[in-house]
Amino acid sequence: MNEALIKTCEDFLHNQNVLKKTFPFSMTLELRAVSAYYFLAQKCEANEEMLKLCKTIIRTNNGPFSSFRGNGEKIFTCMLAADEDPGTKMALALAAYEALRTYFPPNAYLTYLAMIMTDLVPSATYYRNAERTMATYNYMKNQHLFLTSTEDIPFAGLFSMNIKSNYTLVQESEIIYRRLEESFSLFSKNALQSVSHALALCEGNTETKCNNFYELYDLAYNSGLRYSHSFELVPLSILANLHLDNNKVVQDLCDVSEYLKSSYGIFSKSKRRQHAVMVCAAHYMNTNVELTSAVVVSALLEIQRQQQAAAAS
């Protein structure tokens, strides 16, 4: 593993330590990892003082039942803390969220979309983009009535803000989904739908993007990286389409997973595999909003699944 990748691993672990110190009783490993990744993706370092300030900003501007203070509150706190002007970003996010709430019920995925809208489109277009997001989401739902749910809202928003036609992207996503379903018939259908959305946002033709994903998944599997058949495939699919050598990507994933062992422990292989994807994602392409969204949405889904499992038990 080269020095640059080692430094990315060290920064990832440092950010986690800062987050653990700042929020000692409310930061699960999954939340710490995705939040640490977000700082890496934005090319900045977690700072305890700024994190506490941004927590105050969120709680001052949102009541206890606001979705800004739900499952994703710590992630949203980090998104503010990584911004040069967190107070302005909070105000813009609330305006974007108000526009989106015209069409959608409150949830963490909607809040995340509002946060990224502040960076992607002018505030004067929030209502227009919210309307386009709803139209895109409905088009997705027409394709897959029972699969399309709240976790697809950020991708619907990204489709709507993309330079390509939102309908063209939904159609391409559907073609990719059908192709993936042929090879991954035992995988989570919801996860495959999210993968198809992510791949539709990547550059290149449909056939090539699917083949790149197949290749990376197979190489990873044969190298002992046994990723689950669920939403952690989403960022992996984008990693496969960053125009990198997939053999090098797999070697880096293996090296990072091994490097994290000393901090995570020997019984954390599954988590280390997942978090290696985050580290490599930040290392290869820090500013890719599609990749960042894939990682964050996957983490929000993991948190949701954990809560559902706890409630069921």
C-alpha positions, 0 to 999 in steps of 0.5 A: 500500500502506497504512502498516500493511501496509508495517509487516507486511512490514517485521516479516516481513523483520526476523523472517527476518533474526533467524532467519538470524542465529540459525541461519545454516547450517540455515535455508532461505528456506522455513523462514525465511519460515514461521517469520517468519510464525508470529511475525507470526501470534502477534503477537510478534517473533523474538528470538535469545536466546529462539530459542537457548533453545528450541532447547536445550529441544527438544534436551534433551527429544528424542533425535536421531531424534525427529520434534521434531528432523526437518524441522520442528525450526526451526518447532517451535523458533519455536512454543516461542519465541513462547510465554510459557512454552516449557518448559511448552509443551514438556512439554505437547506431549510429552504430547500427542504421546505420546497421538497416537503411540498411534494414528499413526506418528512424523512432522512433521505429528503433531508439529505437531498435538501442538504446537497441541493444547497451545493448543486443548484441556486436557491431560486430554483429549489421549488422547480427542482422539487417539482422535477424531483417529484416527477422523476420519483413518480416515473421511477415508481411507475417502473417499480411500484413496490421497490421504489421508496424513500431511499430513492428520493436522493437519486430522483433529485440527482437525476432531476439536477443532472444535465441529462434529461431526468426521463432519459436517466430513469430509462437508462436505470431501468435498462441497467436494472434488467441487466443486473437482475439477470446476473444477480437474481438472488440479490436484494431487488431494492439494492439492485434498483439503487445500484441501477440509479447510481450507474445511470449517473456514471459516465459511459454506455450501459453495457460497459458500466454493467460489465465494469461492475461485474468485473470488480465484484467478481475480482473482489469476491475471488480475493476474499472480499465477500460483500453482502447482497445489499446496499453496500453494492451501491458505492462499489458499483460507482468505484467500478466506473471511475476509469481505474484498473479494477485489479488495483482497486481490489488490491487497495480494498484488501490492503485498506481492510487489513490496515483497519484490523488493528483499530477495528479488531479481528472480528470485524471483517464485514465492517472493515470490508464496507469501510474500505470502500469508503476509504478508497472512494475518498482516496480516488475521487473526493468530489463526486457527489454521486459517489458521496450520495451512494455512501451516505444513502447506504449508511442511512439504510444500514442504520434503518435496518439496525433499528428495525432489527432491534425493534423486532427483537 
